[in-house]
Amino acid sequence: MKQKIKALVAAATLAVVTLGAQPALAQKSGGILKAYHRGTPPSGSIHEEATNSTVTPYMGVMNNLIMYDQLKATNSLDTIVPDLATGWTWNGDHTELTFKLREGVTWHDGKPFTSNDVQCTFDMLQGKRKKFKLRKNPRKAWYKNLEKVTTNGDFEVTFHLKRSQPALLTLLASGYTPVYSCHVSPKKMRTHPIGTGPFKFVSLKQNESVKFAKNENYWKKGQPYLDGIEWTIIKSRSTRVLAFIAGKFDLTFNADVTVPLQQDVASQAPNAICERVAGASTNLIVNQAKPPFDDDNIRGAMVLTIDRQAFIDIVSKGENLKGGAMTPAPQGVWGMTPEFMSTIAGYGPDVSANREKARELMRKAGYGPDKRLKMEVSTRNIAVYRDPAVILIDHLKEIYIDATLKTIETSNWHATVARKDYSVGLNLTAVGVDDPDANFFENYSCGSQRNYTGYCNQEMEKLFVKQSMMTDQEARRKLVWNIDKRLQEDAARPIIYHGQAYTCFQPKVKGFVAHVNSLYNGWRMEDVWLDK
C-alpha cells in the first residue's frame, strides 16, 4: 500500500505539472461566471454545514491538504492530488500519515499559511480548541479515529490515528474538508469566510445573491481564469431553469436539473451541455426515540410499504436508481449489485405481499382499519423533497397510517433534523465522499450529528471499524454490501431511491467537469474559463 501511495503522489505531481502548462494552450482569462442558486446558503462555514447549498458556492474560497482532481469525473483513491500539501507518506501500519506542506501560500487577509493552521483545523473539528468552537460539527464522526495532529516546523504535519485507516485520504480530499485559519473565528467564517483559495468572498444578500471575486495572489500562478462568480438566488426551480434556457445564466446549480427538466433543456437549448450525476439518495427518516416510532413493528412496516419502482417512475420517468446506503453503479464505486439487493427485505418486486406483511406488523403494534395512526411527515421546503414526500404519504395510507405534510424552510432543515425535532421525515442524503468510512460513520454511527434517526447498534459499530481497517478492497466491498443490507433491514435510514440529475452549462463554459459520484468535491472552479 505504501508503494501505491508513493505512485499516486508521483502521478498526481505529474498531473499538476501537466495542468500547469495548459494556460498557454487555450485558456482565456477574464469574465464573470453567472450561475444560479436554489436558496440562501445557511452560512459560509463549510465545516459547520451539511448541505451543498454552502459547499457548492464556497468551495472556491478554500483549499484542502489534498483534493480530488477537478478534471476527473469519478472520485476515488486514485484521483487524489496535492493541494496545500505537496505530498504525503504513511508509516508501516497506516497509523501515521505525514504531509509536506506548500510554502509561500497566504490567506486572503495576507497572513501566511503554516502547519499550525492545519493543526488548528483538526483540533477544532475534534472540539479541542478552547477559544474557537464550531456551532455545528456535522462530520465530527469522520475523525473518531484521529488521535491528534502534530507539527514539525512550519511545513510538515502528521496525523496520528488510533488504528489503521487507509481510506482517511478520501475524507481529507473532500470539498467538506478545507483547512481553516488559526486566526479567523468560526463566527467570521459564517459571514465572511477567509481562505487561501482562488476566489475571495465579496457579499451575501439574503434571497438575492452570493458573489466572489478572483484572488489575484492565488498560489497557483495564472489561476483562476475567471474574474469572479456570481450566484443569483431563485427559489422556483422552473423559473431558474427557464432563465438558464434563455441564456441568462452560464451554469445551473449543482445537480439541480431533474430528468424531466433536462428534456426541456435539450429541446429548448440544444447547445447546452448537461452532465448526468448521482444526486442525493431520497430516504425515510424515523426518530427512533419518539413514541410510537420506538416500536420496531411500526418502523418495519413503514419500510415494507415503500414501492420503490413507483417512486422512480413518477419522479424521474424511470431514470432514478434503486440502492442502499452506498451509491449504486454506474456512478458509485461501492453500491450493491441488483442481484444482491434482491435479497433485502422490502426490495423484492411483490409490493402487495410486502404491504400485507407491513399490515401484520401494524396490527401487532395496535393499529388497523379502525384505529389508524395519525402523524406528520416533515420535509425540506424545496421541490426535490416535497414531491417524493407526497408519494410517501400515499404509500403510508396502505398500512393504516394517515399523514399530513409539514414543510420546513430550507435553511432550517438540517438543524431541525440534527436536533431530532421531528417524528417522521422525507430526507435527501448525499455523502461528501463515495467511501464507506464517510457514509457509515457520518450517517449511521452512534452519536453522530448526522445520524438523524438515532440508530445505534454496537454490533454494527464493530463492522464499521472492521471494513475501515481493510486494505483488500474487494474483500472490503463484500463486507460493505452485507453492512448495507443490514442497515436497510434495520430501518436505520431506509433508502427509497438514488436520484439521477444533471448539472448544465452553456458551451462557452470551459474546464468544468461535473463529479459524478459526489455533489461536494468538484466546485473549486479554478480551472473554469469562459470562451467569449
VEXDREN-2710 file (C-alpha; in Angstrom, 1 decimal):
% VEXDREN-2710
k/r/px/py/pz
1/MET/0.0/0.0/0.0
2/LYS/2.9/2.3/0.8
3/GLN/4.3/1.9/-2.6
4/LYS/0.8/2.5/-4.1
5/ILE/0.6/5.8/-2.2
6/LYS/4.0/6.8/-3.5
7/ALA/3.0/6.0/-7.0
8/LEU/-0.2/8.1/-6.6
9/VAL/1.9/11.0/-5.4
10/ALA/4.1/10.8/-8.4
11/ALA/1.2/10.6/-10.8
12/ALA/-0.6/13.4/-9.0
13/THR/2.5/15.6/-9.2
14/LEU/2.8/14.9/-12.9
15/ALA/-0.8/15.8/-13.4
16/VAL/-0.3/19.1/-11.6
17/VAL/2.7/19.9/-13.8
18/THR/0.8/19.0/-16.9
19/LEU/-2.2/21.0/-16.0
20/GLY/0.1/23.9/-15.1
21/ALA/1.2/24.0/-18.8
22/GLN/-2.3/24.4/-20.2
23/PRO/-2.9/28.1/-19.8
24/ALA/-0.6/28.8/-22.7
25/LEU/-2.6/26.5/-24.9
26/ALA/-6.2/27.6/-24.7
27/GLN/-7.4/29.1/-21.5
28/LYS/-8.6/32.7/-21.6
29/SER/-8.7/34.9/-18.5
30/GLY/-11.5/37.3/-17.6
31/GLY/-15.2/37.4/-17.3
32/ILE/-17.8/36.8/-14.5
33/LEU/-19.3/33.4/-14.4
34/LYS/-23.1/33.8/-13.8
35/ALA/-24.8/30.9/-12.1
36/TYR/-28.0/30.4/-10.2
37/HIS/-28.5/29.1/-6.7
38/ARG/-31.7/27.4/-5.3
39/GLY/-31.7/29.3/-2.0
40/THR/-29.7/31.4/0.5
41/PRO/-26.9/29.3/2.0
42/PRO/-27.3/28.8/5.7
43/SER/-23.7/30.2/6.2
44/GLY/-20.3/30.3/4.5
45/SER/-18.7/28.0/7.0
46/ILE/-18.2/24.7/5.2
47/HIS/-17.2/22.8/8.3
48/GLU/-20.4/23.8/10.1
49/GLU/-22.9/22.9/7.3
50/ALA/-24.3/19.7/5.9
51/THR/-25.6/21.0/2.6
52/ASN/-24.3/21.6/-0.9
53/SER/-26.1/25.0/-0.7
54/THR/-22.9/26.0/1.2
55/VAL/-20.1/23.9/-0.2
56/THR/-21.1/24.5/-3.9
57/PRO/-20.6/28.3/-3.9
58/TYR/-18.0/28.5/-1.1
59/MET/-15.6/25.7/-2.1
60/GLY/-13.6/28.1/-4.2
61/VAL/-12.8/30.2/-1.2
62/MET/-10.8/27.4/0.4
63/ASN/-8.1/24.9/-0.1
64/ASN/-7.6/21.4/1.3
65/LEU/-4.4/19.5/2.1
66/ILE/-5.3/17.2/-0.8
67/MET/-8.3/17.1/-3.1
68/TYR/-10.0/15.1/-5.9
69/ASP/-8.7/16.0/-9.3
70/GLN/-11.1/18.7/-10.5
71/LEU/-10.8/17.5/-14.1
72/LYS/-11.7/13.8/-13.4
73/ALA/-15.4/12.9/-13.1
74/THR/-15.1/9.9/-10.7
75/ASN/-13.8/10.4/-7.2
76/SER/-11.6/7.6/-5.9
77/LEU/-8.4/7.0/-4.1
78/ASP/-6.6/7.0/-7.5
79/THR/-7.8/10.6/-8.3
80/ILE/-6.5/12.3/-5.3
81/VAL/-3.9/15.1/-6.0
82/PRO/-1.9/17.5/-3.8
83/ASP/-3.4/20.9/-2.8
84/LEU/-1.9/22.7/0.2
85/ALA/0.2/19.6/0.7
86/THR/2.9/18.8/-1.8
87/GLY/2.9/15.1/-0.9
88/TRP/2.2/12.5/1.8
89/THR/3.5/9.3/3.2
90/TRP/2.2/6.5/5.6
91/ASN/4.1/4.7/8.2
92/GLY/4.2/0.9/8.0
93/ASP/0.9/0.1/9.8
94/HIS/-1.1/3.0/8.4
95/THR/-1.5/4.7/11.7
96/GLU/0.6/7.8/10.9
97/LEU/0.1/10.0/7.8
98/THR/2.6/12.8/7.2
99/PHE/2.1/15.7/4.8
100/LYS/4.7/18.0/3.4
101/LEU/3.2/21.5/3.0
102/ARG/3.4/24.1/0.4
103/GLU/5.4/27.2/1.2
104/GLY/4.6/30.8/0.2
105/VAL/0.8/30.5/0.5
106/THR/-1.1/33.4/2.1
107/TRP/-4.6/33.7/3.4
108/HIS/-6.9/36.3/1.8
109/ASP/-6.0/38.8/4.5
110/GLY/-2.3/38.4/3.7
111/LYS/-1.2/36.3/6.7
112/PRO/1.0/33.3/5.9
113/PHE/-0.3/29.7/5.8
114/THR/1.6/27.3/8.1
115/SER/1.3/23.9/9.7
116/ASN/-0.3/25.5/12.7
117/ASP/-3.4/26.2/10.6
118/VAL/-3.8/22.5/9.7
119/GLN/-3.4/21.6/13.4
120/CYS/-5.9/24.2/14.4
121/THR/-8.5/23.0/11.9
122/PHE/-8.5/19.4/13.1
123/ASP/-8.3/20.4/16.7
124/MET/-11.4/22.4/16.1
125/LEU/-13.2/19.5/14.4
126/GLN/-12.4/17.4/17.4
127/GLY/-13.6/20.0/19.9
128/LYS/-10.2/20.6/21.3
129/ARG/-9.9/24.3/20.7
130/LYS/-11.0/26.4/23.7
131/LYS/-11.1/29.7/22.0
132/PHE/-12.8/28.8/18.7
133/LYS/-15.6/26.3/18.8
134/LEU/-17.9/25.2/16.0
135/ARG/-21.6/25.9/16.4
136/LYS/-22.4/22.7/14.4
137/ASN/-20.0/19.9/13.6
138/PRO/-21.8/17.5/11.2
139/ARG/-18.7/15.5/10.2
140/LYS/-17.1/15.1/13.6
141/ALA/-17.7/11.4/13.3
142/TRP/-15.3/11.3/10.3
143/TYR/-12.4/11.9/12.7
144/LYS/-13.4/9.4/15.5
145/ASN/-10.2/7.5/14.7
146/LEU/-7.9/10.6/14.8
147/GLU/-5.9/10.8/18.0
148/LYS/-4.1/14.1/17.2
149/VAL/-2.3/16.2/14.6
150/THR/1.3/17.3/15.3
151/THR/3.6/19.8/13.5
152/ASN/7.2/19.5/12.6
153/GLY/8.2/23.1/11.8
154/ASP/6.0/25.3/9.7
155/PHE/5.6/23.0/6.7
156/GLU/5.0/19.4/7.9
157/VAL/2.1/17.8/9.8
158/THR/1.4/14.3/10.9
159/PHE/-2.0/12.7/11.5
160/HIS/-1.8/10.2/14.3
161/LEU/-4.5/7.5/14.2
162/LYS/-5.8/5.1/16.9
163/ARG/-5.9/2.3/14.4
164/SER/-5.2/1.7/10.7
165/GLN/-7.4/3.7/8.3
166/PRO/-6.2/3.6/4.7
167/ALA/-9.3/5.5/3.5
168/LEU/-8.6/8.6/5.6
169/LEU/-7.2/10.1/2.4
170/THR/-10.6/10.0/0.7
171/LEU/-12.1/12.0/3.6
172/LEU/-9.3/14.6/3.6
173/ALA/-9.8/15.1/-0.2
174/SER/-13.5/16.1/0.1
175/GLY/-14.7/19.6/-0.5
176/TYR/-16.1/19.3/3.0
177/THR/-12.5/19.2/4.4
178/PRO/-10.9/22.6/3.9
179/VAL/-8.2/24.0/6.0
180/TYR/-9.3/26.9/8.2
181/SER/-7.0/29.6/9.6
182/CYS/-6.0/29.7/13.2
183/HIS/-6.6/33.4/13.4
184/VAL/-10.2/33.5/11.9
185/SER/-13.1/32.6/14.2
186/PRO/-15.9/30.2/13.1
187/LYS/-18.3/33.2/13.6
188/LYS/-16.5/35.2/11.0
189/MET/-16.3/32.2/8.7
190/ARG/-20.1/32.0/8.7
191/THR/-20.5/35.6/7.5
192/HIS/-17.2/36.5/5.7
193/PRO/-15.0/33.4/5.2
194/ILE/-11.3/33.8/4.7
195/GLY/-9.4/31.2/2.8
196/THR/-6.4/30.6/0.6
197/GLY/-8.4/29.6/-2.4
198/PRO/-8.8/31.0/-5.9
199/PHE/-11.8/33.2/-5.1
200/LYS/-12.4/35.7/-2.3
201/PHE/-15.8/36.2/-0.7
202/VAL/-17.4/39.5/-1.7
203/SER/-21.0/39.6/-0.4
204/LEU/-24.1/37.6/0.5
205/LYS/-27.6/39.2/0.2
206/GLN/-30.4/37.1/1.6
207/ASN/-32.6/35.7/-1.2
208/GLU/-30.7/37.7/-3.8
209/SER/-27.1/36.7/-4.5
210/VAL/-23.7/35.4/-3.3
211/LYS/-20.7/36.9/-5.0
212/PHE/-17.0/36.0/-5.2
213/ALA/-14.0/37.8/-6.8
214/LYS/-10.7/36.5/-8.2
215/ASN/-7.9/36.1/-5.7
216/GLU/-5.1/38.0/-7.5
217/ASN/-2.5/36.5/-5.2
218/TYR/-3.5/32.8/-5.6
219/TRP/-0.6/30.5/-5.2
220/LYS/-1.3/28.7/-8.4
221/LYS/0.2/31.2/-10.9
222/GLY/-2.1/32.2/-13.7
223/GLN/-5.2/30.9/-11.9
224/PRO/-8.1/31.3/-11.6
225/TYR/-9.1/32.4/-15.0
226/LEU/-12.4/33.9/-14.1
227/ASP/-12.6/37.4/-12.6
228/GLY/-15.4/36.3/-10.4
229/ILE/-18.5/34.1/-9.8
230/GLU/-22.0/35.5/-9.1
231/TRP/-24.7/33.1/-7.8
232/THR/-28.2/34.5/-8.2
233/ILE/-30.8/33.0/-5.8
234/ILE/-34.0/31.9/-7.4
235/LYS/-36.2/29.7/-5.2
236/SER/-38.5/28.4/-8.0
237/ARG/-36.8/25.6/-9.9
238/SER/-38.9/26.0/-13.0
239/THR/-38.1/29.7/-13.1
240/ARG/-34.4/29.3/-12.7
241/VAL/-34.2/26.5/-15.3
242/LEU/-36.1/28.7/-17.8
243/ALA/-33.7/31.5/-17.1
244/PHE/-30.8/29.2/-17.9
245/ILE/-32.6/28.1/-21.1
246/ALA/-33.0/31.8/-22.0
247/GLY/-29.2/32.3/-21.7
248/LYS/-29.3/34.4/-18.5
249/PHE/-27.0/32.0/-16.7
250/ASP/-23.8/30.2/-17.7
251/LEU/-24.3/27.4/-15.1
252/THR/-27.1/25.8/-13.2
253/PHE/-26.9/24.9/-9.6
254/ASN/-25.3/21.6/-8.6
255/ALA/-27.4/18.6/-9.9
256/ASP/-30.5/20.9/-9.9
257/VAL/-31.9/19.8/-13.3
258/THR/-34.1/16.7/-12.9
259/VAL/-34.5/14.1/-15.7
260/PRO/-37.8/15.6/-17.0
261/LEU/-36.4/19.2/-16.8
262/GLN/-33.3/18.1/-18.7
263/GLN/-35.5/17.0/-21.6
264/ASP/-36.9/20.6/-21.6
265/VAL/-33.3/22.0/-21.7
266/ALA/-32.4/19.7/-24.5
267/SER/-35.4/20.7/-26.6
268/GLN/-35.2/24.4/-26.0
269/ALA/-31.5/25.0/-25.6
270/PRO/-29.9/22.2/-27.7
271/ASN/-26.4/23.6/-27.5
272/ALA/-26.4/23.5/-23.7
273/ILE/-24.2/20.8/-22.1
274/CYS/-25.8/18.7/-19.3
275/GLU/-23.7/16.2/-17.4
276/ARG/-25.5/13.4/-15.6
277/VAL/-24.5/12.8/-12.0
278/ALA/-25.6/10.7/-9.0
279/GLY/-27.8/13.0/-6.9
280/ALA/-28.7/12.5/-3.4
281/SER/-30.5/9.4/-2.0
282/THR/-34.1/10.0/-1.0
283/ASN/-34.7/8.3/2.3
284/LEU/-37.2/7.8/5.1
285/ILE/-36.0/9.0/8.5
286/VAL/-37.9/8.0/11.6
287/ASN/-37.0/9.4/15.0
288/GLN/-36.5/6.2/17.0
289/ALA/-36.7/8.0/20.3
290/LYS/-40.2/9.3/19.8
291/PRO/-43.2/7.0/20.6
292/PRO/-44.8/5.3/18.9
293/PHE/-41.9/5.2/16.4
294/ASP/-39.7/3.5/19.0
295/ASP/-41.6/0.4/18.1
296/ASP/-39.7/-1.9/15.7
297/ASN/-43.0/-3.1/14.2
298/ILE/-44.1/0.3/13.1
299/ARG/-40.7/1.2/11.6
300/GLY/-40.5/-2.2/9.9
301/ALA/-44.0/-1.7/8.4
302/MET/-43.1/1.7/7.0
303/VAL/-40.1/0.1/5.2
304/LEU/-42.2/-2.6/3.7
305/THR/-44.9/-0.3/2.3
306/ILE/-42.5/1.6/0.1
307/ASP/-42.9/0.8/-3.6
308/ARG/-39.5/2.0/-4.8
309/GLN/-40.3/1.5/-8.5
310/ALA/-43.4/3.6/-8.2
311/PHE/-41.3/6.4/-6.8
312/ILE/-38.8/6.1/-9.5
313/ASP/-41.4/6.0/-12.3
314/ILE/-43.3/9.0/-11.0
315/VAL/-40.4/11.3/-10.0
316/SER/-37.9/10.6/-12.8
317/LYS/-39.8/8.7/-15.6
318/GLY/-37.9/5.5/-14.6
319/GLU/-34.4/7.0/-14.5
320/ASN/-33.6/7.1/-10.8
321/LEU/-31.9/4.0/-9.3
322/LYS/-32.6/1.5/-6.5
323/GLY/-29.8/1.2/-4.0
324/GLY/-28.8/1.1/-0.4
325/ALA/-26.7/3.4/1.7
326/MET/-23.8/3.4/-0.9
327/THR/-24.3/5.0/-4.3
328/PRO/-25.2/2.4/-6.9
329/ALA/-23.4/1.8/-10.3
330/PRO/-22.8/3.2/-12.8
331/GLN/-21.5/6.3/-10.9
332/GLY/-21.0/4.7/-7.5
333/VAL/-17.9/2.7/-6.5
334/TRP/-19.4/0.8/-3.5
335/GLY/-23.0/0.2/-4.3
336/MET/-24.6/-3.2/-4.2
337/THR/-25.4/-5.2/-7.4
338/PRO/-29.1/-5.6/-8.3
339/GLU/-28.8/-9.3/-7.6
340/PHE/-27.5/-8.7/-4.1
341/MET/-30.2/-6.0/-3.5
342/SER/-32.9/-8.5/-4.3
343/THR/-32.1/-10.4/-1.1
344/ILE/-33.0/-7.4/1.1
345/ALA/-36.4/-7.4/2.8
346/GLY/-38.7/-5.0/1.0
347/TYR/-36.7/-4.8/-2.2
348/GLY/-38.5/-7.6/-3.9
349/PRO/-41.0/-6.8/-6.7
350/ASP/-44.1/-8.2/-5.0
351/VAL/-45.3/-4.9/-3.4
352/SER/-48.7/-6.4/-2.4
353/ALA/-47.0/-9.2/-0.4
354/ASN/-44.7/-6.7/1.2
355/ARG/-47.6/-4.5/2.3
356/GLU/-49.6/-7.4/3.7
357/LYS/-46.5/-8.1/5.9
358/ALA/-46.5/-4.5/6.8
359/ARG/-50.1/-4.5/7.9
360/GLU/-49.4/-7.5/10.1
361/LEU/-46.7/-5.6/11.8
362/MET/-49.0/-2.6/12.3
363/ARG/-51.7/-4.8/13.8
364/LYS/-49.0/-6.1/16.2
365/ALA/-48.4/-2.5/17.2
366/GLY/-52.1/-2.0/17.9
367/TYR/-53.2/-0.3/14.7
368/GLY/-55.7/-1.3/12.0
369/PRO/-58.5/-0.2/9.7
370/ASP/-60.5/1.0/12.8
371/LYS/-57.5/2.6/14.5
372/ARG/-55.3/4.4/12.1
373/LEU/-52.0/6.1/13.1
374/LYS/-52.1/9.9/12.5
375/MET/-48.8/11.8/12.1
376/GLU/-46.9/14.4/10.2
377/VAL/-44.2/13.8/7.5
378/SER/-41.7/16.6/7.8
379/THR/-39.6/17.7/4.8
380/ARG/-37.5/20.5/3.4
381/ASN/-39.5/23.1/1.6
382/ILE/-38.0/22.6/-1.9
383/ALA/-39.5/20.6/-4.7
384/VAL/-36.9/17.8/-4.7
385/TYR/-38.0/17.0/-1.2
386/ARG/-41.7/17.9/-1.3
387/ASP/-42.6/15.8/-4.4
388/PRO/-41.5/12.4/-3.1
389/ALA/-42.9/13.3/0.4
390/VAL/-46.4/13.4/-1.1
391/ILE/-45.9/10.0/-2.7
392/LEU/-44.6/8.6/0.7
393/ILE/-47.8/9.8/2.4
394/ASP/-49.8/8.0/-0.2
395/HIS/-47.9/4.7/0.4
396/LEU/-48.3/5.0/4.2
397/LYS/-52.1/5.1/3.7
398/GLU/-51.8/1.4/2.6
399/ILE/-50.8/0.4/6.1
400/TYR/-53.2/2.3/8.4
401/ILE/-51.2/5.5/8.6
402/ASP/-52.7/8.9/7.8
403/ALA/-50.1/11.5/7.4
404/THR/-50.0/15.2/6.6
405/LEU/-47.1/17.1/5.1
406/LYS/-45.1/19.6/7.2
407/THR/-42.6/21.7/5.3
408/ILE/-39.6/23.3/6.9
409/GLU/-37.8/26.3/5.5
410/THR/-34.7/25.1/3.6
411/SER/-32.1/27.0/5.7
412/ASN/-33.5/25.4/8.9
413/TRP/-34.0/21.8/7.7
414/HIS/-30.7/20.3/8.6
415/ALA/-30.6/22.0/12.0
416/THR/-34.2/20.7/12.7
417/VAL/-33.4/17.1/12.0
418/ALA/-30.0/17.2/13.6
419/ARG/-31.6/18.2/16.9
420/LYS/-34.2/15.5/16.2
421/ASP/-37.1/17.9/16.3
422/TYR/-39.3/15.7/14.1
423/SER/-41.0/12.3/14.2
424/VAL/-41.0/11.1/10.6
425/GLY/-39.4/12.8/7.7
426/LEU/-38.6/12.5/4.0
427/ASN/-34.9/13.4/3.6
428/LEU/-32.2/13.6/1.0
429/THR/-28.7/12.4/1.8
430/ALA/-25.6/13.0/-0.3
431/VAL/-22.4/11.9/1.2
432/GLY/-19.3/14.1/0.9
433/VAL/-17.2/11.1/-0.3
434/ASP/-18.2/7.9/-2.0
435/ASP/-16.5/5.8/0.6
436/PRO/-17.9/3.7/3.4
437/ASP/-15.9/5.5/6.0
438/ALA/-17.6/8.7/5.2
439/ASN/-21.1/7.3/4.9
440/PHE/-21.2/4.8/7.8
441/PHE/-19.5/6.9/10.4
442/GLU/-21.4/10.1/9.5
443/ASN/-24.9/8.8/9.0
444/TYR/-25.2/5.6/11.0
445/SER/-22.7/5.7/13.8
446/CYS/-23.8/6.2/17.4
447/GLY/-23.7/9.8/18.5
448/SER/-23.0/11.4/15.1
449/GLN/-24.8/14.7/14.5
450/ARG/-25.8/13.5/11.0
451/ASN/-27.3/10.3/12.4
452/TYR/-30.8/11.9/12.3
453/THR/-32.8/8.8/13.3
454/GLY/-30.8/8.0/16.4
455/TYR/-29.9/4.5/15.1
456/CYS/-27.2/2.9/17.4
457/ASN/-26.1/-0.7/17.1
458/GLN/-22.8/-1.8/18.8
459/GLU/-22.5/-4.9/16.6
460/MET/-22.7/-2.6/13.5
461/GLU/-20.2/-0.2/15.0
462/LYS/-17.7/-3.1/15.1
463/LEU/-18.4/-3.9/11.5
464/PHE/-17.9/-0.2/10.5
465/VAL/-14.4/-0.3/12.1
466/LYS/-13.6/-3.7/10.6
467/GLN/-14.3/-2.5/7.0
468/SER/-12.4/0.7/7.6
469/MET/-9.2/-1.2/8.5
470/MET/-9.2/-3.4/5.4
471/THR/-6.6/-2.9/2.7
472/ASP/-8.0/-5.7/0.4
473/GLN/-10.6/-3.6/-1.4
474/GLU/-12.6/-6.5/-2.9
475/ALA/-12.9/-8.2/0.5
476/ARG/-13.9/-4.8/1.9
477/ARG/-16.6/-4.4/-0.8
478/LYS/-18.3/-7.7/0.2
479/LEU/-18.4/-6.7/3.8
480/VAL/-19.7/-3.3/2.9
481/TRP/-22.6/-4.9/1.0
482/ASN/-23.6/-7.0/4.0
483/ILE/-23.4/-4.0/6.3
484/ASP/-25.6/-2.0/3.8
485/LYS/-28.2/-4.9/3.7
486/ARG/-28.4/-4.9/7.5
487/LEU/-28.8/-1.1/7.7
488/GLN/-31.8/-1.3/5.3
489/GLU/-33.4/-4.1/7.1
490/ASP/-32.9/-2.4/10.5
491/ALA/-34.8/0.7/9.2
492/ALA/-31.7/2.7/10.1
493/ARG/-32.4/5.2/7.3
494/PRO/-34.3/3.3/4.6
495/ILE/-33.2/4.4/1.1
496/ILE/-36.1/4.9/-1.3
497/TYR/-34.1/5.7/-4.4
498/HIS/-30.9/7.3/-5.6
499/GLY/-31.6/10.4/-7.7
500/GLN/-30.2/10.9/-11.2
501/ALA/-29.8/14.6/-12.0
502/TYR/-28.0/17.0/-14.3
503/THR/-25.7/20.0/-14.0
504/CYS/-25.9/22.0/-17.1
505/PHE/-23.7/24.8/-18.6
506/GLN/-23.5/26.9/-21.7
507/PRO/-21.0/26.0/-24.4
508/LYS/-18.8/29.0/-23.6
509/VAL/-18.0/27.5/-20.2
510/LYS/-14.8/25.5/-20.4
511/GLY/-12.8/23.5/-17.9
512/PHE/-15.8/22.5/-15.8
513/VAL/-16.2/18.8/-15.1
514/ALA/-19.1/17.5/-13.0
515/HIS/-18.1/14.9/-10.5
516/VAL/-20.5/12.0/-11.0
517/ASN/-20.3/10.2/-7.6
518/SER/-20.3/13.1/-5.2
519/LEU/-22.0/16.5/-5.2
520/TYR/-19.4/18.1/-2.9
521/ASN/-16.0/17.8/-4.4
522/GLY/-15.9/19.4/-7.9
523/TRP/-16.6/23.1/-7.2
524/ARG/-13.1/24.7/-6.8
525/MET/-13.7/26.4/-10.1
526/GLU/-10.0/27.4/-10.5
527/ASP/-9.9/25.5/-13.9
528/VAL/-13.0/27.1/-15.4
529/TRP/-12.8/29.8/-18.0
530/LEU/-15.2/31.5/-20.5
531/ASP/-14.6/31.2/-24.2
532/LYS/-16.2/34.5/-25.2
END
